[in-house]
Amino acid sequence: MRTFAFAAFLVASLALPNVTPAETGFARLFQRDQSGSTAAPKRRQRGFLFFGRKPAKVEPITYTTAWLDSQPAASGDANFECLAQTLYFEARGETVKGQFAVAEVVMNRVASAQFPNSVCGVIKQGTGRRHQCQFSYTCDGRSEAIGERQSYERVAKVARAVLDGTSQELTEGATYYHTTAVRPRWSRTFTNTAQIGVHLFYRDERYRTASSD
């Protein structure tokens, strides 16, 4: 009803000779209408903007194979490839949550001044010196051929989610991990922050990352 009244008022105002909208009070009415729109709740304005279509929803991570299988096929640049390959060789037999935790360690290292500042730099650190690399699969002398395609596709989705920043904090800033089958010397000097699946996670207090503050 208000819209029709406003339109009628405008037409009548413009039809009068030598009378401007400002002189008839049109400017004041227009200003009032504009200020009312500005003061409207943001939720109502969003509802108007998205009329006829629903805003995109970000589905929460549930750390299950069902969730992974529901995600689109993952792809990316060299850093994505490095992270996906690391998850395949280091954690494909782990739980989904454990795979996310291992990927988080890589990202925590990228954020730390103690390590290289790229995903591939972190993963390949020390590679070429047998058993002196940071990630054992890069210097154990074994083939790095990917034989389990479905497993790779799943861990690739984990890598994509972590690189996109959609995962949650799991390890409290850990930059090291090892399986429960071993106990390396360095584990005695670092802070144990979590155990997820068969991996124990550690943080070096001298190089705390932003995520662990």
Beta strands, then each sheet from edge to edge (+ up, - down):
strand 1: 176-179
strand 2: 191-196
strand 3: 199-203
sheet 1: 1+ 3- 2+
end
